[in-house]
Amino acid sequence: MATAKATPGQTEEGWLTDSWYFISTSKDLKAGEQRREIMLGQPVLIGRTKEGKAFALRDICPHRLVPLSAGKQIETEGEPTVECPYHGWRFGTDGVCKHMPSLVEGDPYDPSKVKVRTYPIHEANGMIFVYIADNPRIPTEPVVPPPDFGTLPDKPKFVVSEIFNAHMDDAVVGLMDPAHVPFVHNQWWWRPPSSGFRVKEKPFEPITRGWTIAKHQPSGNSLAYKALFGGKVTTEIAFQIPGFRWEVVENEKVRLFTLTCLTPIEPKKTRITQVTYWNSSPLLDVMKPILIPAARMFLNQDGTMVDLQNEGMKYQKNMLWIDDIDVQAKWYQTLKRAWVKTRTDETEFENPIEPRTLRWRS
């Protein structure tokens, strides 16, 4: 993880701001309920009104600092509000205090002048994203549009999640590493050791705030792809800051889309959420009870490597990165620096990544 400092577009912990992050699936946020999440080291209330609208507020009542999420939703003059459980102050989804029950006639306090931070929300395809602005005191429109991953079904087939004991930078680098698969994910049905090592050569291209491996045939030793799709399968893999990685596996009849979202919680804690979609595919539907534990196994195996890496990081911080397997890790840091410069200079973001073919053996 590179040493970072607070600057426009980045926190002291090295997390990017003025950016969208995954916070919840739609399914996990029921109407009339709210809960507390920690994002970028700060408490966020994520809720949904009884009418079904998602919203997000800073999860601290400014009066006595009690979490608003511990309260309940109640209507105030026809408007949905969250009531603090301590003294009953009520805050609207716009962050404005609508009611202070302790006030009596003649009190000089104007509840509407008391506000909590709000976060722009985007909900689509069964996922909810929040926008973390760099300056929490100045409400601004997002400088980038919400994440767009193309045409997807209305809701995912399944979702798995795991918390890695790692800074987000290290979690990103670990997940995009192309050379660890033969050692970490060497299940017989995915990448058996008997398949040996082969030279991989992949063309990479820049995309919006990231890069992609152009559409290509998956590795010939991917037995699972063959079993599920048959012949003529192609795959695409893409990454976009602050932390979205997605893979598309498809042929003429079936399209499988897996999105991995990284959400920083604390300096050494990052939530990894994998959201998987597919179109009409009876075979994948039947395989779902097997695919879910397989996905969890992959995440747990990566998490185990993170824990082992932490043992070394107790004594040494610098890592030895080499070409070509670590080029993507370098690109990630390059994109972060470019984003910070963009926010500092208040200019349009220009992707510094150039097309390049990478070669490695795995």
C-alpha positions as CSV (number, residue, x, y, z in Angstrom):
1,M,0.0,0.0,0.0
2,A,1.4,3.4,-1.0
3,T,1.8,6.1,1.6
4,A,-1.0,8.6,1.2
5,K,-1.9,12.0,2.6
6,A,-5.2,13.9,2.7
7,T,-5.6,15.8,-0.5
8,P,-8.6,16.6,-2.8
9,G,-9.9,13.3,-4.0
10,Q,-8.2,11.2,-1.4
11,T,-8.4,10.7,2.4
12,E,-5.4,10.3,4.7
13,E,-5.9,6.6,4.6
14,G,-5.5,6.5,0.8
15,W,-9.2,6.0,-0.1
16,L,-10.5,7.9,-3.1
17,T,-13.3,10.4,-2.6
18,D,-15.7,12.1,-5.0
19,S,-16.4,8.5,-5.9
20,W,-19.2,5.9,-5.8
21,Y,-19.0,2.8,-3.6
22,F,-21.2,-0.2,-3.2
23,I,-23.1,-0.3,0.1
24,S,-25.9,-2.8,-0.1
25,T,-28.0,-5.1,-2.2
26,S,-31.6,-3.9,-2.7
27,K,-32.8,-7.2,-1.2
28,D,-31.1,-6.4,2.1
29,L,-32.8,-3.1,2.6
30,K,-36.4,-3.5,3.5
31,A,-39.0,-0.7,3.3
32,G,-39.2,1.3,6.6
33,E,-35.9,0.0,7.9
34,Q,-32.4,1.4,8.2
35,R,-29.0,0.1,9.5
36,R,-25.5,1.3,10.2
37,E,-22.6,0.8,7.8
38,I,-19.0,1.9,8.2
39,M,-17.5,3.3,5.0
40,L,-14.2,5.0,4.6
41,G,-13.9,5.0,8.4
42,Q,-17.2,6.9,8.8
43,P,-20.7,5.8,10.0
44,V,-23.4,5.8,7.3
45,L,-27.1,5.2,7.9
46,I,-28.5,3.4,4.9
47,G,-32.3,3.2,4.9
48,R,-35.4,2.9,2.8
49,T,-38.6,4.8,3.4
50,K,-41.9,3.0,3.7
51,E,-42.6,4.2,0.1
52,G,-39.5,2.4,-1.1
53,K,-37.0,5.2,-1.6
54,A,-33.4,4.5,-0.5
55,F,-31.5,7.2,1.3
56,A,-28.2,7.6,3.2
57,L,-27.3,9.9,6.1
58,R,-24.3,10.4,8.4
59,D,-25.2,8.0,11.3
60,I,-24.6,10.4,14.1
61,C,-27.2,12.6,15.8
62,P,-25.5,16.0,16.2
63,H,-27.2,16.5,19.6
64,R,-25.6,13.7,21.8
65,L,-23.9,11.8,19.0
66,V,-26.2,8.7,19.2
67,P,-26.5,6.6,16.0
68,L,-29.7,7.6,14.2
69,S,-29.9,4.1,12.8
70,A,-30.8,2.9,16.4
71,G,-34.0,4.9,16.1
72,K,-37.1,4.4,14.0
73,Q,-38.7,5.9,10.9
74,I,-41.7,8.1,11.6
75,E,-43.8,10.5,9.5
76,T,-43.4,14.1,10.3
77,E,-45.9,16.5,8.6
78,G,-46.3,14.0,5.8
79,E,-42.6,13.5,5.3
80,P,-40.5,10.4,6.2
81,T,-38.0,11.1,9.0
82,V,-35.7,9.1,11.2
83,E,-36.2,9.7,14.9
84,C,-33.2,9.7,17.2
85,P,-33.8,7.2,20.1
86,Y,-32.3,9.5,22.7
87,H,-34.3,12.8,22.5
88,G,-36.6,12.2,19.6
89,W,-35.0,14.7,17.1
90,R,-36.3,13.8,13.7
91,F,-34.2,14.1,10.5
92,G,-35.6,14.0,6.9
93,T,-34.0,12.1,4.1
94,D,-32.5,15.5,3.1
95,G,-30.6,15.6,6.3
96,V,-32.6,18.5,7.8
97,C,-33.9,18.3,11.3
98,K,-37.7,18.5,11.1
99,H,-38.7,18.3,14.8
100,M,-37.2,18.8,18.3
101,P,-39.9,17.6,20.7
102,S,-38.3,19.3,23.8
103,L,-38.7,22.8,22.4
104,V,-41.4,25.1,23.9
105,E,-42.9,28.3,22.6
106,G,-40.4,31.1,22.6
107,D,-37.3,28.8,22.3
108,P,-34.8,30.5,20.0
109,Y,-33.7,27.3,18.2
110,D,-34.7,26.7,14.6
111,P,-34.6,22.9,14.0
112,S,-34.2,23.4,10.2
113,K,-30.8,24.9,10.8
114,V,-29.5,21.6,12.2
115,K,-28.4,19.2,9.5
116,V,-26.6,15.9,9.1
117,R,-24.6,14.9,6.1
118,T,-26.4,13.3,3.2
119,Y,-25.0,10.9,0.6
120,P,-26.3,10.7,-3.0
121,I,-27.8,7.3,-3.7
122,H,-28.0,5.2,-6.9
123,E,-30.0,2.0,-7.0
124,A,-30.1,-0.2,-10.1
125,N,-30.2,-4.0,-10.9
126,G,-30.6,-4.9,-7.3
127,M,-27.6,-2.9,-6.1
128,I,-27.2,0.3,-4.1
129,F,-24.3,2.7,-4.4
130,V,-23.5,5.8,-2.4
131,Y,-21.4,8.7,-3.5
132,I,-18.7,9.9,-1.1
133,A,-17.9,13.6,-1.7
134,D,-14.5,14.9,-0.8
135,N,-15.9,17.8,1.3
136,P,-18.5,16.7,3.7
137,R,-19.6,20.2,4.5
138,I,-20.5,21.3,1.0
139,P,-23.4,19.4,-0.7
140,T,-22.4,19.0,-4.3
141,E,-23.6,17.0,-7.3
142,P,-21.5,14.0,-8.1
143,V,-18.6,14.8,-10.4
144,V,-18.9,11.4,-12.0
145,P,-22.1,9.5,-13.0
146,P,-23.1,6.4,-11.0
147,P,-21.5,3.1,-12.0
148,D,-22.8,1.7,-15.3
149,F,-22.1,-2.0,-16.1
150,G,-24.3,-2.2,-19.2
151,T,-27.6,-4.1,-19.5
152,L,-28.2,-6.4,-16.6
153,P,-31.2,-8.3,-15.2
154,D,-33.3,-6.5,-12.6
155,K,-31.8,-8.5,-9.7
156,P,-28.8,-10.8,-9.2
157,K,-28.9,-14.5,-9.1
158,F,-26.8,-14.6,-5.9
159,V,-24.5,-12.5,-3.8
160,V,-21.5,-13.5,-1.6
161,S,-19.6,-11.2,0.6
162,E,-16.5,-11.4,2.8
163,I,-14.5,-8.9,4.9
164,F,-10.7,-8.9,4.2
165,N,-8.3,-7.9,6.9
166,A,-6.6,-5.6,4.4
167,H,-6.4,-2.0,3.3
168,M,-8.4,-1.5,0.1
169,D,-5.2,-1.0,-2.0
170,D,-3.9,-4.4,-0.9
171,A,-7.3,-6.1,-1.5
172,V,-7.5,-4.6,-5.0
173,V,-4.0,-5.7,-5.9
174,G,-4.6,-9.2,-4.6
175,L,-7.8,-9.7,-6.5
176,M,-6.4,-8.6,-9.8
177,D,-3.2,-10.6,-9.6
178,P,-3.2,-13.0,-12.6
179,A,-0.5,-15.4,-11.4
180,H,-1.9,-16.6,-8.1
181,V,-4.6,-18.8,-9.5
182,P,-2.6,-22.0,-10.0
183,F,-1.5,-21.9,-6.3
184,V,-4.5,-20.4,-4.5
185,H,-7.4,-21.6,-6.6
186,N,-6.2,-25.0,-7.8
187,Q,-9.4,-27.0,-7.3
188,W,-9.6,-30.0,-9.6
189,W,-12.8,-28.6,-11.2
190,W,-11.4,-25.1,-11.8
191,R,-7.6,-25.2,-12.3
192,P,-6.2,-28.7,-11.5
193,P,-2.4,-28.8,-10.8
194,S,-2.0,-31.4,-13.6
195,S,-2.9,-28.7,-16.1
196,G,0.6,-27.3,-15.8
197,F,1.8,-23.7,-16.6
198,R,1.2,-21.9,-19.9
199,V,2.2,-18.6,-21.3
200,K,-0.7,-16.2,-21.3
201,E,-0.7,-13.2,-23.6
202,K,-3.6,-10.7,-23.2
203,P,-4.2,-7.3,-24.8
204,F,-5.3,-4.6,-22.4
205,E,-7.1,-1.5,-23.3
206,P,-8.1,1.7,-21.4
207,I,-11.7,2.3,-20.4
208,T,-13.4,5.0,-18.4
209,R,-11.3,5.3,-15.2
210,G,-9.9,1.9,-15.7
211,W,-8.8,-0.8,-18.1
212,T,-10.1,-4.0,-19.7
213,I,-8.8,-7.3,-21.1
214,A,-10.4,-7.4,-24.6
215,K,-12.8,-10.2,-25.3
216,H,-10.9,-13.5,-25.7
217,Q,-11.3,-17.2,-25.2
218,P,-10.8,-18.4,-21.6
219,S,-7.9,-20.6,-20.6
220,G,-8.3,-24.1,-22.0
221,N,-7.8,-25.5,-18.6
222,S,-11.0,-23.9,-17.2
223,L,-13.0,-27.0,-16.9
224,A,-15.9,-25.2,-15.2
225,Y,-16.4,-22.9,-18.2
226,K,-16.5,-25.9,-20.6
227,A,-19.0,-27.7,-18.5
228,L,-21.4,-24.8,-18.1
229,F,-21.1,-23.1,-21.5
230,G,-19.8,-25.7,-23.9
231,G,-17.9,-24.4,-26.9
232,K,-17.4,-20.9,-28.4
233,V,-17.0,-19.2,-25.0
234,T,-15.5,-15.7,-24.7
235,T,-14.6,-13.7,-21.6
236,E,-13.9,-10.1,-20.8
237,I,-12.4,-8.7,-17.6
238,A,-12.4,-5.1,-16.6
239,F,-11.4,-2.9,-13.6
240,Q,-12.5,0.7,-12.7
241,I,-11.5,2.9,-9.8
242,P,-12.3,3.2,-7.0
243,G,-12.9,-0.6,-6.8
244,F,-15.0,-2.4,-9.3
245,R,-13.9,-5.5,-11.2
246,W,-16.2,-7.4,-13.5
247,E,-16.0,-10.4,-15.7
248,V,-18.3,-11.4,-18.6
249,V,-18.4,-15.0,-19.8
250,E,-20.7,-15.7,-22.6
251,N,-21.5,-17.5,-25.8
252,E,-24.4,-17.1,-28.3
253,K,-27.0,-18.3,-25.7
254,V,-25.7,-17.6,-22.2
255,R,-24.2,-14.5,-20.5
256,L,-22.7,-14.7,-17.1
257,F,-21.7,-11.4,-15.4
258,T,-19.8,-11.3,-12.1
259,L,-19.1,-8.0,-10.5
260,T,-16.7,-7.6,-7.5
261,C,-17.2,-4.5,-5.5
262,L,-14.6,-3.3,-2.9
263,T,-15.8,-1.1,-0.1
264,P,-13.3,0.3,2.4
265,I,-14.4,0.0,6.0
266,E,-11.4,0.8,8.1
267,P,-7.6,1.0,7.3
268,K,-7.2,-2.7,7.6
269,K,-10.7,-3.9,6.8
270,T,-12.3,-4.0,3.3
271,R,-15.6,-5.6,2.3
272,I,-15.5,-7.7,-0.9
273,T,-19.0,-8.2,-2.4
274,Q,-19.4,-10.4,-5.5
275,V,-22.7,-10.0,-7.4
276,T,-23.5,-12.5,-10.0
277,Y,-26.1,-12.3,-12.9
278,W,-27.0,-14.5,-15.8
279,N,-29.7,-14.6,-18.4
280,S,-32.1,-17.5,-19.1
281,S,-30.0,-20.5,-18.4
282,P,-31.6,-23.7,-17.0
283,L,-28.2,-25.3,-16.5
284,L,-26.9,-22.4,-14.4
285,D,-30.1,-22.3,-12.4
286,V,-29.7,-25.9,-11.6
287,M,-26.0,-25.4,-10.7
288,K,-26.8,-22.4,-8.4
289,P,-26.6,-24.4,-5.1
290,I,-23.1,-25.5,-6.2
291,L,-22.0,-22.1,-7.6
292,I,-22.7,-20.2,-4.4
293,P,-20.4,-22.2,-2.1
294,A,-17.8,-22.3,-4.9
295,A,-17.8,-18.5,-5.0
296,R,-17.5,-18.3,-1.2
297,M,-14.6,-20.7,-1.4
298,F,-12.7,-18.4,-3.9
299,L,-13.2,-15.4,-1.6
300,N,-12.1,-17.3,1.5
301,Q,-9.0,-18.5,-0.3
302,D,-8.1,-15.0,-1.2
303,G,-8.9,-13.9,2.3
304,T,-6.5,-16.5,3.7
305,M,-3.7,-15.2,1.5
306,V,-4.4,-11.7,2.9
307,D,-4.1,-13.0,6.4
308,L,-0.8,-14.6,5.5
309,Q,0.4,-11.4,3.8
310,N,-0.4,-9.5,7.0
311,E,2.1,-11.7,8.9
312,G,4.9,-10.4,6.6
313,M,3.6,-6.8,6.7
314,K,4.2,-6.7,10.4
315,Y,7.9,-6.5,9.7
316,Q,8.1,-5.1,6.1
317,K,5.9,-2.7,4.2
318,N,7.5,-2.5,0.8
319,M,6.6,-5.2,-1.8
320,L,8.7,-6.3,-4.8
321,W,6.6,-5.8,-7.9
322,I,7.7,-7.1,-11.3
323,D,6.5,-7.0,-14.9
324,D,4.3,-8.3,-16.4
325,I,2.2,-9.9,-13.6
326,D,2.3,-6.7,-11.4
327,V,1.6,-4.2,-14.2
328,Q,-2.1,-4.0,-13.2
329,A,-1.1,-3.2,-9.6
330,K,1.0,-0.4,-10.9
331,W,-1.8,0.8,-13.2
332,Y,-4.1,1.0,-10.1
333,Q,-1.8,3.3,-8.3
334,T,-1.3,5.3,-11.5
335,L,-5.0,5.8,-11.8
336,K,-5.3,6.8,-8.2
337,R,-2.6,9.5,-8.6
338,A,-4.3,10.7,-11.8
339,W,-7.6,11.0,-10.0
340,V,-6.1,13.0,-7.1
341,K,-4.5,15.3,-9.6
342,T,-7.8,15.8,-11.4
343,R,-9.6,16.7,-8.2
344,T,-6.8,19.0,-7.1
345,D,-6.6,20.8,-10.4
346,E,-10.4,20.6,-10.9
347,T,-9.9,19.3,-14.4
348,E,-11.5,16.5,-16.5
349,F,-10.0,13.1,-15.8
350,E,-7.8,11.7,-18.5
351,N,-6.9,8.0,-18.3
352,P,-3.1,7.6,-18.3
353,I,-3.3,3.9,-19.2
354,E,-2.2,3.1,-22.7
355,P,-3.0,-0.1,-24.7
356,R,-0.5,-2.8,-24.0
357,T,-0.2,-6.6,-24.3
358,L,1.0,-8.4,-21.2
359,R,2.6,-11.8,-21.0
360,W,3.0,-14.1,-18.1
361,R,3.1,-17.8,-17.2
362,S,0.5,-19.4,-15.0
